Amino acid sequence: MATTALEFRHMETLVALAECGSLSKAAERLCLTQSALSHQLKALESHYGAAVVEKNIRPLRFTAIGERLLTLARSVLPLVAEAGRDIARLAEGHAGPLRVAVQCHNCFDWLMPAMDSYRTLWPEVELDIISGFVVDPLPLLERGEAELAVIHDKQPPHPHIVFSPLFRYESVALMSPRHRLASKSWLDAEDFADETLITYPVPDEMLDLMKHCLTPAGINPKRRTAELTVAILQLVASGRGIAALPSWTVGNYIERGYVVSRPIGQAGLRCELYAATTRSGAEAAYIREFIALTRTQSLTELAGVSAL
């Protein structure tokens, strides 16, 4: 039997495999290459002299030995994380508030579940979302009016702000199955020129489609706005216009045949989300864990997202 012992990173890998269901997704969540993750599995299998996961089985399935190791990992990792939180509380004192500013309406689709999970870990943290949508939330951080901001796109270096990657997602075009553009494999900027674009009531710089596609192409279509994602989708389904939303928001409507989605551009419109904090905030354990939990939960549960 090989001498490589079971390590903390191996347990994290086992849990990621179980929760993500595939080698590629687990590697992405752990910020590893598939080759590095495969090497970890091979090291475990060499140590225990038996397979940890079933070979050539999809979806991924653990062997009896793998299941036993997974049970161990699921017991140990929460205890380690809990001890880390307790140590942080002793070292840093009482955790402060965590006020979150957001740049996008549809962030709530993943932000609210993440906040619910976080509250069980840090019940003493005063967790809140700042009302309204802010085009530039960074001044809120600098003035101490927010501890964290969810922002679009990579920002230039800032002397007082730290940007932590959350995930990458695809923004897709949405239309009624009967719409004339539904026959196309993908849409380019010109396809939107004569359409009614249904959006949230926010400035163009907060809309992925306008910022990254239509405005650079000099196209400014007619608009109709709606406050809620479900209202946008209902308008699209009834043929009142077309929209562009992150792919994670539209799964149920597509499955039921209410709307169809098409890539924006032949390669698709890929967008990014980051968590911004002050430098002191980035060092606070309770804020670091919120960012890590949000990223991990989103990569595991949201459709069409990938690691940055």
C-alpha positions in Angstrom: 0.0 0.0 0.0 1.3 3.5 -0.9 2.3 5.9 1.9 0.1 8.8 0.8 -2.3 9.6 3.7 -5.8 11.0 3.5 -5.4 14.7 3.6 -7.8 17.7 4.1 -7.6 18.5 0.3 -8.7 14.9 -0.5 -11.8 15.3 1.7 -12.6 18.5 0.0 -12.3 16.8 -3.4 -14.6 13.9 -2.3 -17.3 16.3 -1.2 -17.0 18.4 -4.4 -17.3 15.3 -6.5 -20.5 14.3 -4.6 -22.1 17.7 -4.8 -21.1 18.6 -8.4 -21.6 15.1 -9.9 -18.7 15.3 -12.4 -15.0 15.5 -12.4 -15.0 18.7 -14.5 -17.5 20.6 -12.3 -15.7 19.5 -9.1 -12.3 20.6 -10.5 -13.8 24.0 -11.5 -15.3 24.5 -8.0 -11.9 23.7 -6.4 -9.9 25.8 -8.9 -8.0 22.8 -10.0 -7.4 21.3 -13.4 -9.1 18.0 -14.2 -5.6 16.4 -14.4 -4.8 17.6 -10.8 -8.1 16.3 -9.5 -7.6 13.0 -11.2 -4.1 12.8 -9.7 -5.6 13.2 -6.2 -8.1 10.4 -6.9 -5.3 8.1 -8.1 -3.3 8.9 -5.0 -6.2 7.9 -2.8 -6.8 4.7 -4.8 -3.1 3.8 -4.6 -3.2 4.4 -0.8 -6.3 2.3 -0.2 -5.6 -0.3 -2.9 -9.0 0.0 -4.4 -11.2 2.3 -6.6 -12.9 5.3 -5.0 -15.3 6.0 -7.8 -16.9 3.6 -10.4 -15.0 3.6 -13.7 -16.8 4.7 -16.9 -20.1 5.3 -15.1 -22.1 8.5 -15.7 -23.3 10.2 -13.7 -20.4 9.8 -11.3 -20.9 7.2 -8.6 -18.7 6.2 -5.6 -17.6 2.7 -4.7 -18.3 1.4 -1.2 -14.9 2.6 -0.2 -15.5 6.0 -1.7 -18.8 6.3 0.1 -17.1 5.5 3.4 -14.4 8.2 2.8 -17.2 10.6 1.7 -19.0 10.0 5.0 -15.8 10.7 6.9 -15.2 13.9 4.8 -18.7 15.1 5.5 -18.2 14.6 9.2 -14.8 16.2 9.4 -15.0 19.2 7.1 -17.9 20.9 9.0 -16.0 20.5 12.3 -12.9 22.0 10.8 -14.9 24.9 9.4 -16.7 25.4 12.7 -13.4 25.5 14.6 -12.1 28.0 12.1 -15.0 30.3 12.8 -14.6 30.0 16.5 -10.9 30.8 16.3 -11.7 33.8 14.1 -14.3 35.0 16.7 -11.7 34.7 19.5 -8.9 36.3 17.5 -10.9 39.1 15.8 -13.6 39.8 18.3 -17.3 40.0 17.5 -18.1 40.0 13.8 -19.5 43.2 12.4 -22.4 43.8 10.1 -22.4 42.6 6.5 -24.3 45.0 4.3 -24.4 43.9 0.6 -24.8 46.2 -2.3 -25.8 44.7 -5.7 -25.5 46.0 -9.3 -28.1 43.6 -10.8 -31.7 42.6 -10.3 -31.2 38.9 -11.0 -28.4 38.5 -8.4 -31.2 37.7 -5.9 -31.7 34.3 -7.6 -28.5 33.1 -6.1 -27.8 35.7 -3.4 -30.8 35.0 -1.2 -30.2 31.2 -0.9 -26.5 31.9 -0.1 -27.5 34.3 2.6 -29.9 31.7 4.1 -27.1 29.2 4.3 -24.7 31.8 5.7 -27.0 32.8 8.6 -26.7 29.3 10.1 -22.9 29.6 10.2 -22.7 33.2 11.4 -26.0 33.9 13.3 -24.5 36.9 15.1 -23.7 38.8 11.8 -26.2 41.5 11.0 -26.8 40.5 7.3 -28.7 42.9 5.0 -29.0 43.9 1.4 -28.9 47.6 0.7 -32.1 48.6 -1.0 -31.9 49.8 -4.6 -29.4 49.0 -7.4 -26.3 51.1 -7.5 -24.4 51.8 -10.7 -21.2 52.3 -8.8 -21.2 50.7 -5.4 -17.5 51.2 -4.6 -18.0 54.6 -3.0 -20.4 52.9 -0.5 -17.6 50.6 0.5 -15.1 53.5 0.9 -17.6 55.5 3.0 -18.3 52.5 5.3 -21.9 52.2 4.2 -21.5 48.7 2.9 -19.1 45.9 3.6 -19.5 44.0 0.3 -20.6 44.8 -3.2 -21.5 42.4 -6.0 -20.3 43.9 -9.3 -20.2 43.1 -13.0 -16.9 42.7 -14.8 -13.3 42.8 -13.8 -12.3 46.2 -12.5 -9.0 48.1 -12.7 -6.8 47.9 -9.6 -8.0 50.0 -6.8 -5.9 51.2 -3.8 -8.6 50.5 -1.2 -10.7 47.8 -2.7 -10.1 44.0 -3.1 -12.0 42.2 -5.9 -12.7 38.5 -5.4 -14.0 36.4 -8.3 -17.4 34.8 -7.9 -18.3 33.1 -11.2 -18.7 33.5 -15.0 -22.1 33.1 -16.6 -23.7 33.3 -20.0 -26.3 35.9 -20.9 -28.7 34.5 -23.5 -31.3 36.1 -25.8 -34.9 35.1 -25.0 -37.9 35.1 -27.2 -41.3 33.4 -27.8 -41.0 30.1 -29.7 -43.1 31.7 -32.4 -40.8 34.7 -32.8 -39.1 35.3 -36.2 -35.6 35.1 -34.7 -36.3 31.7 -33.0 -35.2 30.0 -36.2 -31.7 31.3 -35.9 -28.9 29.4 -34.2 -27.6 32.5 -32.5 -28.2 36.3 -32.6 -25.9 39.1 -33.4 -26.2 42.8 -32.5 -28.0 43.7 -35.7 -30.8 41.2 -34.9 -31.9 43.4 -32.0 -32.1 46.7 -34.0 -35.8 46.4 -35.0 -37.0 44.6 -31.8 -38.5 45.8 -28.6 -36.0 45.0 -25.9 -37.6 44.2 -22.5 -35.2 45.0 -19.6 -35.1 46.0 -16.0 -35.5 49.8 -15.4 -31.8 50.5 -15.0 -29.2 52.4 -16.9 -27.6 50.8 -20.0 -24.3 50.3 -18.2 -26.0 47.9 -15.9 -27.3 45.7 -18.7 -24.9 43.0 -20.1 -26.4 43.1 -23.6 -26.2 46.8 -24.0 -22.8 47.2 -22.3 -21.0 44.4 -24.1 -22.9 44.0 -27.4 -25.4 46.6 -28.6 -23.8 49.9 -27.4 -20.4 49.0 -29.0 -22.3 48.2 -32.2 -24.2 51.5 -32.1 -27.6 49.8 -31.7 -30.2 51.2 -29.4 -33.5 49.3 -29.8 -37.0 50.3 -28.5 -37.5 49.5 -24.9 -40.1 48.2 -22.5 -39.2 47.7 -18.8 -40.4 45.5 -16.0 -39.2 45.4 -12.4 -39.3 41.6 -11.9 -37.6 38.8 -13.8 -40.9 36.8 -14.0 -42.6 39.8 -15.5 -39.9 40.1 -18.2 -40.3 36.4 -19.0 -44.1 36.6 -19.2 -43.8 39.6 -21.7 -41.4 37.7 -23.8 -43.6 34.5 -23.8 -46.5 36.6 -25.0 -44.6 38.0 -27.9 -44.3 41.6 -26.6 -40.5 41.7 -27.3 -37.2 39.9 -26.6 -34.9 40.0 -23.6 -31.4 39.0 -22.5 -30.9 37.4 -19.1 -28.4 35.1 -17.4 -29.1 31.5 -18.3 -29.7 30.4 -14.7 -32.8 32.6 -14.5 -34.8 30.9 -17.3 -34.5 27.1 -17.0 -38.1 26.5 -16.0 -39.6 28.7 -18.7 -37.5 27.0 -21.4 -38.3 23.5 -20.1 -42.0 24.3 -20.3 -41.7 25.8 -23.8 -42.8 29.3 -22.8 -39.6 30.9 -24.2 -36.6 29.8 -26.2 -33.0 30.9 -25.7 -30.3 31.6 -28.2 -26.6 32.5 -27.8 -25.7 36.2 -28.2 -22.9 36.1 -30.8 -21.6 32.8 -32.2 -19.4 32.2 -29.1 -22.0 33.4 -26.6 -22.0 36.5 -24.4 -19.9 35.6 -21.3 -20.1 37.9 -18.3 -18.4 37.9 -14.9 -19.4 38.7 -11.3 -17.0 39.8 -8.5 -17.3 40.5 -4.8 -15.7 43.8 -3.8 -14.7 44.6 -0.3 -12.3 47.0 1.4 -8.9 45.7 2.2 -9.8 45.4 5.9 -13.0 43.7 5.0 -11.1 41.2 2.9 -9.2 40.2 6.0 -12.3 39.6 8.1 -13.1 35.8 8.5 -16.9 36.3 8.4 -16.7 38.2 5.1 -14.2 35.8 3.6 -16.5 32.9 4.4 -19.5 34.7 2.9 -17.6 35.1 -0.4 -16.4 31.5 -0.4 -19.8 30.1 0.4 -21.5 32.2 -2.2 -19.1 31.2 -4.9 -19.2 27.5 -4.0 -23.0 27.3 -3.8 -23.4 29.1 -7.1 -21.0 26.9 -8.9 -22.7 23.9 -7.5 -26.3 24.9 -8.0 -26.7 27.4 -10.8 -27.1 26.3 -14.4 -24.6 27.6 -16.9 -22.0 29.1 -14.6 -18.3 28.4 -14.5 -15.3 29.4 -12.3 -13.3 32.6 -13.0 
